[in-house]
């Protein structure tokens, strides 16, 4: 649909032509936007490569006393030469992180995704460029020194920051800024986990307020580009190796095992609720402790060091330090563990992550969610084997399903969780129980707490975002379906007093102003200064406004509002099909703020 262009004289008192042209030049075509997304994908992938190398360098220095850019997070470290002094590693790293964040970019504190969501819904897609630099350094230090956080939150914020910075440099409108921001975020997560579909789903479910060709295609381009580069550097292997993934299913899921997956979904829902509530508590509690941010961080990081070293004394490994991928891989390799140990790891990681973030660490919650879910699922699978030795309980598959259930329950992004777990493990055997368990986990968590682990931080900050982000159906209505037909057309030289007399016969009517057979403007009598008929001689010419657009009655509201926004207009005059220049006799209705508001209310699905 193409709106009928306004006549040149109708733009006289609005923004000048040069300003309008400039605004139109800022909106890029879809092919150009995809080219920018391609560039963003390259930068996000390179950012993921550098970020992981920085983590390896810092981790090797803090725990092994060596200088190396290479570290395999999926395997346990050898014994640290520092002995019990590794307890202080998170403390030292945490102090550096607090200084970086407080000095250069407070937005880099925490797990990153809430700040990106805040930019989308409350800051017109603006994320400062310095955030990418500070976030990468601070998070690399946090993760490398042993804070219990993940690496996906930082790379999401890094990619989003570059996308937003590039869009601002090109002076793009807000929706294109948000599109490139989301493309950068999706590209970051796709590159770091080798999950192209997961990166797209993450952007769609958690970031994009609008899903259409103009927003979806740039995200796909960015994630595909980032994944290709990530695979060239990190290899083609999935994030985790699952020995059973290549094996065909020996039998359909039986009733006992299906009941076990249902129980896992319920437990994951409660665990997600606990994760969200404890994290919110820690983020509120630590800033209230005596002292300043540095002393508060020391207290928290000392607890993290002691907890990790406690697991080292009990098991020989610092399970709760860092991203925890080695523990997850160990479970997926089938390493035998007791139910008691798995339960301790589940609770320990939950506490370690919430304390780390509450005390000021910089990192994500996705990796800890994988850890908590894997230990929870493996624990239930082990328990099932003990109670039902003749059943087909697989600890590995329960661990994989538990990972997805915890991610979906905690983040609320159910499709992202399902797709990413499949891409990260390539275990097709778990798809059916995974869908069931994720759905139960999300449902249970939402029944206990509406907000997810990302949005609760914004809610507590007084900046909530919609808990249900659906297609705005009111935007597809045609002008004829929502326009007001209560209007009168009056000549531009009509005295105000006579106009008021005309309005007395049609209360609440809109006034369209005509000048020599042309549509000249409109009058809002409740919103403009005017004098009654007291001899002043004031006419509609003196009070009429021309900040309007003309649209055919078949025009859809989305296009009408977009055109009004682009041209800084506040009013739409609807005309029936006519010649090249619409006349006052062609007017069939008007669209003002009350009509738009009514359309929103009528078509809102709570």
VOGU-3710 file (C-alpha; in Angstrom, 3 decimals, decimal comma):
1> xxxxxxxxxx> 0,000/0,000/0,000  1,255/3,457/-0,917  -0,135/6,463/0,865  -1,290/9,371/-1,242  1,428/11,988/-0,945  0,583/15,223/0,799  0,438/18,340/-1,318  3,443/20,652/-1,181  1,498/23,491/0,442  0,408/21,156/3,212
11> xxxxxxxxxx> 3,971/20,887/4,441  4,594/24,575/4,750  4,632/24,923/8,516  5,889/21,386/9,275  9,459/20,130/8,992  11,194/21,579/5,963  11,800/19,490/2,833  15,513/19,213/3,553  14,757/17,825/7,011  12,326/15,303/5,562
21> xxxxxxxxxx> 14,802/14,251/2,908  17,464/13,789/5,559  15,112/11,638/7,630  14,310/9,502/4,592  17,996/9,086/3,786  18,617/7,683/7,270  16,300/4,738/6,621  18,303/2,163/4,695  16,912/-0,364/2,256  16,770/-4,018/3,283
31> xxxxxxxxxx> 19,711/-5,083/1,052  21,925/-2,364/2,557  20,790/-3,357/6,050  21,779/-6,955/5,304  25,228/-5,795/4,170  25,655/-4,013/7,500  24,457/-7,164/9,274  27,148/-9,108/7,410  29,777/-6,705/8,755  28,314/-6,992/12,244
41> xxxxxxxxxx> 28,458/-10,784/11,996  32,165/-10,612/11,146  32,900/-8,271/14,054  30,820/-10,333/16,500  32,623/-13,526/15,502  36,035/-11,900/15,831  34,913/-10,513/19,169  33,983/-14,032/20,304  37,412/-15,315/19,223  39,301/-12,577/21,045
51> xxxxxxxxxx> 37,050/-12,858/24,091  37,626/-16,596/24,471  41,369/-16,104/24,035  41,347/-13,456/26,772  39,490/-15,808/29,114  42,040/-18,555/28,424  44,964/-16,197/29,043  43,600/-14,964/32,368  42,470/-18,417/33,504  45,881/-19,946/32,766
61> xxxxxxxxxx> 47,636/-17,161/34,657  45,341/-17,281/37,713  45,059/-21,057/38,116  48,052/-22,638/36,346  50,692/-19,920/36,506  51,425/-20,084/32,780  51,140/-17,691/29,836  48,951/-19,230/27,140  46,047/-18,134/24,965  44,761/-21,705/24,702
71> xxxxxxxxxx> 42,499/-23,471/27,182  39,874/-26,188/26,700  37,007/-25,321/29,032  35,440/-28,750/28,423  38,256/-30,507/30,288  39,318/-30,217/33,899  42,544/-28,393/34,714  45,548/-30,157/36,209  46,349/-29,501/39,853  47,039/-25,801/40,452
81> xxxxxxxxxx> 50,548/-24,929/41,661  49,023/-22,287/43,939  47,338/-24,782/46,225  44,838/-23,221/48,626  45,732/-19,741/47,347  43,383/-20,306/44,412  40,706/-19,225/46,873  41,969/-15,660/46,373  41,842/-15,763/42,560  38,180/-14,614/42,336
91> xxxxxxxxxx> 38,897/-11,910/44,928  41,798/-10,399/42,999  39,974/-10,626/39,694  36,820/-9,172/41,209  38,600/-6,043/42,449  39,901/-5,326/38,953  36,424/-5,862/37,506  34,810/-3,445/39,974  37,370/-0,763/39,090  36,833/-1,206/35,351
101> xxxxxxxxxx> 33,047/-1,146/35,580  32,765/1,787/37,960  35,361/3,822/36,096  34,326/3,307/32,482  30,931/1,617/31,975  28,442/0,803/34,761  26,307/-0,994/32,150  28,975/-3,712/31,977  28,065/-4,945/35,464  25,990/-8,102/35,738
111> xxxxxxxxxx> 24,942/-10,569/33,103  24,520/-8,247/30,131  21,251/-9,338/28,538  19,007/-7,135/30,746  21,034/-4,112/29,673  20,539/-5,039/26,014  16,799/-5,519/26,572  16,701/-2,152/28,349  18,293/-0,535/25,311  15,686/-2,117/23,028
121> xxxxxxxxxx> 12,593/-1,179/25,012  13,607/1,957/26,893  16,594/3,551/25,171  15,733/3,492/21,435  18,350/0,817/20,753  21,284/2,882/22,016  24,195/0,961/23,576  27,434/2,873/24,095  30,449/1,619/22,152  32,686/1,699/25,237
131> xxxxxxxxxx> 30,474/-1,000/26,743  31,819/-3,600/24,288  35,419/-2,923/25,306  34,812/-2,755/29,050  32,406/-5,703/29,045  34,840/-7,951/27,206  37,747/-7,155/29,506  35,720/-7,235/32,727  33,947/-10,483/31,837  37,153/-12,158/30,705
141> xxxxxxxxxx> 38,692/-11,306/34,073  35,598/-12,458/35,983  35,365/-15,793/34,172  39,116/-16,351/33,997  39,628/-15,671/37,701  36,902/-18,106/38,742  33,646/-16,162/39,139  30,712/-18,465/38,440  29,371/-16,750/35,321  29,031/-17,573/31,630
151> xxxxxxxxxx> 30,573/-16,130/28,519  27,391/-15,755/26,438  26,077/-12,618/28,212  29,231/-10,608/27,501  29,451/-11,633/23,837  25,761/-10,768/23,408  26,414/-7,315/24,838  29,568/-6,937/22,744  27,749/-7,773/19,501  24,776/-5,611/20,449
161> xxxxxxxxxx> 27,042/-2,691/21,319  28,766/-2,789/17,935  25,467/-3,075/16,066  24,006/-0,141/17,960  27,157/1,969/17,572  27,263/1,384/13,821  23,575/2,274/13,502  24,041/5,475/15,495  27,019/6,472/13,389  24,810/6,146/10,314
171> xxxxxxxxxx> 21,960/8,018/12,060  19,461/5,234/11,431  15,927/5,291/12,859  15,218/3,424/16,081  13,763/0,298/14,478  16,842/-0,198/12,321  19,113/0,436/15,309  17,240/-2,239/17,236  17,457/-4,604/14,268  21,237/-4,249/13,992
181> xxxxxxxxxx> 21,580/-4,444/17,780  19,639/-7,719/17,773  21,670/-8,996/14,823  24,869/-8,352/16,763  23,524/-10,094/19,863  22,353/-13,133/17,894  25,631/-13,287/15,998  27,601/-13,231/19,234  25,758/-16,141/20,791  25,826/-18,091/17,503
191> xxxxxxxxxx> 29,598/-17,733/17,183  30,461/-18,606/20,767  28,269/-21,742/20,912  28,262/-22,789/17,215  24,475/-22,447/17,195  23,258/-20,419/14,182  19,585/-21,280/14,675  19,861/-20,685/18,403  21,300/-17,224/17,782  18,387/-16,355/15,524
201> xxxxxxxxxx> 15,827/-17,702/17,990  17,457/-15,791/20,855  17,133/-12,515/18,971  13,545/-13,283/17,940  12,273/-14,453/21,346  14,066/-12,033/23,641  15,050/-8,901/21,729  13,098/-8,088/18,569  9,812/-6,275/19,298  8,859/-6,854/15,648
211> xxxxxxxxxx> 9,417/-10,005/13,606  9,152/-9,410/9,861  11,319/-9,723/6,772  12,910/-6,356/7,413  14,085/-7,394/10,896  14,460/-11,161/10,520  16,691/-11,242/7,440  19,495/-9,045/8,889  19,572/-11,235/12,005  19,874/-14,380/9,873
221> xxxxxxxxxx> 22,671/-12,838/7,803  24,620/-11,808/10,916  24,266/-15,147/12,704  25,152/-17,181/9,611  28,235/-15,038/9,029  29,355/-15,245/12,650  28,820/-19,011/12,789  30,870/-19,563/9,636  33,804/-17,610/11,033  33,439/-19,258/14,436
231> xxxxxxxxxx> 33,559/-22,712/12,841  36,665/-21,761/10,871  38,407/-20,831/14,127  36,902/-23,172/16,739  36,114/-26,133/14,495  32,917/-27,869/13,459  32,342/-29,795/16,673  29,296/-28,970/18,789  29,754/-27,231/22,129  29,412/-30,564/23,956
241> xxxxxxxxxx> 30,152/-34,096/22,810  27,397/-36,591/23,610  28,464/-40,222/23,050  24,869/-41,397/22,722  23,873/-38,721/20,214  24,863/-40,759/17,149  23,095/-43,894/18,358  19,610/-44,593/17,006  16,927/-44,862/19,687  16,604/-48,476/20,804
251> xxxxxxxxxx> 12,952/-48,106/21,835  10,251/-45,486/22,211  10,076/-43,642/25,519  8,173/-45,892/27,914  5,648/-44,731/30,503  8,075/-44,858/33,425  10,754/-42,881/31,617  8,169/-40,397/30,333  6,979/-39,903/33,908  10,576/-39,222/34,851
261> xxxxxxxxxx> 10,846/-36,491/32,208  7,599/-34,959/33,477  9,063/-34,928/36,983  12,239/-33,352/35,590  10,185/-30,599/33,960  8,427/-29,850/37,229  11,697/-29,851/39,198  13,342/-27,640/36,564  10,445/-25,188/36,888  10,985/-24,932/40,638
271> xxxxxxxxxx> 14,770/-24,729/40,174  14,310/-21,906/37,633  12,099/-20,065/40,105  14,709/-20,510/42,837  17,480/-19,318/40,486  15,551/-16,157/39,602  14,528/-15,331/43,171  17,952/-15,992/44,714  19,665/-13,928/42,001  17,251/-11,039/42,583
281> xxxxxxxxxx> 17,888/-11,320/46,333  21,682/-11,285/45,935  21,610/-8,343/43,529  19,606/-6,410/46,125  21,458/-7,697/49,194  25,125/-7,146/48,362  24,847/-3,387/47,643  23,323/-3,016/51,129  26,316/-4,572/52,883  28,589/-2,250/54,897
291> xxxxxxxxxx> 31,448/-0,611/53,040  31,641/0,102/49,334  31,503/-1,880/46,095  35,048/-3,147/46,624  34,506/-4,562/50,102  31,155/-6,039/49,047  32,885/-7,732/46,116  35,633/-9,124/48,349  33,039/-10,755/50,602  31,208/-12,340/47,687
301> xxxxxxxxxx> 34,293/-13,477/45,783  35,841/-14,946/48,918  32,729/-17,089/49,318  33,091/-18,174/45,688  36,720/-19,151/46,213  35,940/-21,104/49,373  33,043/-22,946/47,731  35,114/-23,957/44,700  38,014/-25,076/46,883  35,611/-27,080/49,043
311> xxxxxxxxxx> 34,548/-29,033/45,970  38,218/-29,459/45,078  38,968/-31,034/48,442  35,944/-33,342/48,084  36,252/-34,308/44,418  39,598/-33,095/43,095  38,080/-30,416/40,837  37,018/-26,759/41,190  33,552/-27,546/39,845  31,785/-24,252/40,593
321> xxxxxxxxxx> 34,563/-21,952/39,354  34,221/-20,367/35,923  31,823/-21,532/33,233  31,670/-25,121/34,469  31,747/-26,748/31,016  34,194/-29,429/32,189  31,689/-30,660/34,765  28,903/-30,718/32,153  31,096/-32,632/29,693  32,092/-35,067/32,420
331> xxxxxxxxxx> 28,413/-35,832/33,075  27,727/-36,223/29,339  30,712/-38,573/29,076  28,926/-40,869/31,503  31,285/-40,387/34,443  29,541/-42,067/37,403  28,370/-39,703/40,139  26,252/-40,123/43,223  22,885/-38,436/43,610  24,266/-36,594/46,633
341> xxxxxxxxxx> 27,204/-35,151/44,685  24,994/-34,087/41,766  22,546/-32,405/44,152  25,438/-30,595/45,864  26,777/-29,429/42,502  23,308/-28,212/41,461  22,786/-26,160/44,611  26,424/-25,073/44,754  26,397/-23,685/41,205  23,124/-21,860/41,824
351> xxxxxxxxxx> 24,579/-20,165/44,902  27,950/-19,499/43,268  26,356/-17,795/40,260  23,915/-15,647/42,211  26,610/-14,586/44,694  29,059/-13,799/41,873  26,588/-11,555/40,069  25,272/-10,013/43,273  28,811/-9,125/44,327  29,514/-7,357/41,034
361> xxxxxxxxxx> 30,975/-9,957/38,660  30,497/-9,462/34,932  29,219/-12,461/32,992  26,190/-14,377/31,778  23,669/-16,772/33,295  23,207/-19,081/30,314  26,203/-21,307/31,055  25,347/-21,606/34,761  21,802/-22,561/33,696  23,280/-25,373/31,595
371> xxxxxxxxxx> 25,322/-26,555/34,590  22,387/-26,467/37,012  20,132/-28,222/34,509  22,711/-30,905/33,689  23,314/-31,770/37,344  19,588/-31,700/38,109  18,773/-33,948/35,150  21,661/-36,322/35,825  20,619/-36,550/39,467  17,059/-37,531/38,550
381> xxxxxxxxxx> 18,319/-39,955/35,908  20,638/-41,611/38,443  17,810/-41,804/40,962  15,584/-43,385/38,294  18,190/-46,047/37,605  18,346/-46,871/41,294  14,564/-47,076/41,765  13,790/-48,729/38,398  16,860/-50,791/37,466  15,014/-52,544/34,643
391> xxxxxxxxxx> 13,823/-49,335/32,983  15,722/-47,539/30,216  16,778/-44,481/32,218  19,750/-42,731/30,583  21,644/-40,351/32,844  23,167/-38,657/29,804  19,832/-37,956/28,132  18,339/-36,727/31,385  21,289/-34,361/31,737  20,794/-33,021/28,194
401> xxxxxxxxxx> 17,058/-32,542/28,716  17,702/-30,926/32,092  19,994/-28,376/30,444  17,247/-27,290/28,079  14,591/-27,276/30,787  16,608/-25,007/33,064  17,544/-22,619/30,251  13,950/-22,433/29,055  12,504/-22,106/32,540  14,938/-19,427/33,689
411> xxxxxxxxxx> 14,992/-17,302/30,526  11,439/-17,908/29,303  12,834/-18,468/25,805  11,473/-21,964/25,274  12,155/-22,273/21,533  15,668/-20,881/21,994  16,338/-23,467/24,698  15,103/-26,384/22,569  16,962/-25,338/19,428  20,216/-24,426/21,189
421> xxxxxxxxxx> 20,415/-27,644/23,218  19,912/-29,657/20,048  22,597/-27,641/18,234  24,995/-27,802/21,183  24,719/-31,586/21,578  23,305/-32,763/18,214  21,389/-35,395/20,140  18,193/-35,920/18,170  17,043/-38,661/20,541  16,074/-36,109/23,198
431> xxxxxxxxxx> 13,896/-33,844/21,056  10,519/-35,220/22,176  11,268/-35,303/25,927  13,078/-31,972/25,572  9,981/-30,246/24,161  7,804/-31,717/26,908  10,191/-30,880/29,729  10,922/-27,334/28,585  7,196/-26,618/28,292  6,575/-27,880/31,823
441> xxxxxxxxxx> 9,531/-25,962/33,231  8,408/-22,688/31,644  4,816/-23,239/32,763  5,759/-24,039/36,375  8,146/-21,101/36,605  5,611/-18,672/35,156  3,018/-19,884/37,653  5,466/-19,063/40,472  6,972/-15,844/39,119  6,000/-13,938/35,976
451> xxxxxxxxxx> 9,368/-12,375/35,294  12,268/-14,388/33,885  15,882/-14,159/34,926  16,492/-11,306/32,472  13,382/-9,189/32,955  13,191/-9,344/36,753  16,227/-7,084/36,994  14,518/-4,472/34,829  11,285/-4,834/36,809  13,125/-4,199/40,066
461> xxxxxxxxxx> 14,833/-1,203/38,470  11,443/0,269/37,611  11,906/-0,330/33,882  9,725/-3,359/33,079  9,205/-4,685/29,590  6,086/-6,485/28,321  5,893/-10,019/29,677  3,915/-11,010/26,577  5,381/-9,683/23,344  2,980/-10,547/20,556
471> xxxxxxxxxx> 2,238/-9,308/17,075  0,423/-5,988/17,319  -2,707/-6,985/15,449  -4,132/-3,486/15,546  -1,389/-2,370/13,152  -2,853/-4,388/10,273  -6,259/-2,701/10,414  -7,283/-0,603/7,461  -7,989/3,086/7,867  -11,684/2,615/7,112
481> xxxxxxxxxx> -11,998/0,203/10,080  -10,799/2,643/12,708  -11,255/6,152/11,333  -13,760/8,534/12,852  -16,532/9,609/10,529  -17,610/12,347/12,913  -16,112/15,327/11,123  -17,109/18,490/9,304  -15,345/20,323/6,465  -15,263/24,121/6,773
491> xxxxxxxxxx> -13,670/26,852/4,639  -10,405/28,238/5,974  -11,856/31,760/6,410  -14,745/30,584/8,606  -14,870/32,660/11,811  -14,172/30,641/14,933  -17,558/31,591/16,360  -19,394/30,162/13,350  -17,292/27,004/13,522  -18,306/26,528/17,148
501> xxxxxxxxxx> -21,964/26,889/16,182  -21,496/24,207/13,539  -19,862/21,949/16,126  -22,745/22,390/18,554  -24,835/20,233/16,206  -22,114/17,549/16,034  -20,470/17,289/19,470  -16,898/15,999/19,409  -16,578/16,311/15,640  -13,191/16,802/14,003
511> xxxxxxxxxx> -12,770/19,871/11,818  -11,116/19,549/8,403  -10,169/22,895/6,865  -10,586/23,535/3,118  -8,955/26,293/1,096  -10,049/26,921/-2,484  -10,868/23,278/-3,161  -7,833/21,887/-1,382  -7,344/20,212/1,990  -5,504/22,836/4,002
521> xxxxxxxxxx> -5,396/21,449/7,534  -7,398/20,560/10,618  -8,391/22,092/13,940  -8,391/20,556/17,412  -10,515/22,983/19,375  -9,609/21,365/22,658  -5,894/21,704/21,973  -5,369/25,086/20,282  -5,754/28,683/21,529  -8,759/30,475/20,089
531> xxxxxxxxxx> -11,036/33,368/20,988  -14,867/33,107/20,963  -16,864/35,283/18,598  -16,222/38,517/20,433  -15,279/40,776/17,570  -11,653/39,781/17,300  -12,212/38,393/13,823  -10,237/35,181/14,448  -10,804/32,573/11,716  -9,845/28,953/11,154
541> xxxxxxxxxx> -6,892/30,182/9,111  -5,393/31,537/12,347  -5,636/28,298/14,306  -5,541/25,515/11,689  -2,658/23,052/11,747  -1,109/21,331/8,770  0,907/18,571/10,453  -1,118/15,810/8,831  -0,810/13,067/6,262  -3,380/11,957/3,711
551> xxxxxxxxxx> -4,072/8,270/3,345  -6,543/6,184/1,338  -9,226/4,320/3,255  -7,522/1,039/2,351  -4,252/2,080/4,001  -3,132/-0,033/6,984  -2,425/1,561/10,338  1,188/0,397/10,471  2,035/2,324/7,291  0,019/5,341/8,430
561> xxxxxxxxxx> 1,782/5,574/11,791  5,176/5,028/10,166  4,524/7,886/7,754  3,261/10,127/10,546  6,395/9,373/12,577  8,753/9,911/9,655  7,217/13,293/8,817  6,564/14,368/12,424  2,780/14,492/11,840  0,016/14,068/14,430
571> xxxxxxxxxx> -3,107/13,627/12,305  -4,286/11,562/9,320  -7,047/12,541/6,910  -8,620/9,572/5,150  -9,880/9,983/1,576  -11,757/7,769/-0,850  -10,071/6,821/-4,145  -9,820/9,967/-6,230  -7,520/11,763/-8,589  -3,879/12,621/-8,101
581> xxxxxxxxxx> -4,789/15,510/-5,770  -7,420/14,664/-3,148  -10,106/17,313/-2,564  -12,167/18,157/0,516  -15,132/16,324/-1,003  -13,042/13,142/-1,014  -12,574/13,105/2,785  -14,318/10,114/4,392  -12,803/10,144/7,874  -9,988/11,207/10,172
591> xxxxxxxxxx> -7,526/9,384/12,430  -6,381/11,180/15,549  -4,952/9,984/18,871  -8,347/8,740/20,197  -8,851/6,531/17,140  -5,373/4,997/17,439  -5,817/4,439/21,175  -9,184/2,790/20,625  -7,672/0,462/18,009  -4,963/-0,600/20,466
601> xxxxxx> -7,456/-1,278/23,262  -9,862/-3,213/21,043  -7,147/-5,482/19,668  -4,949/-6,029/22,732  -4,605/-9,655/23,775  -3,452/-9,925/27,390
//
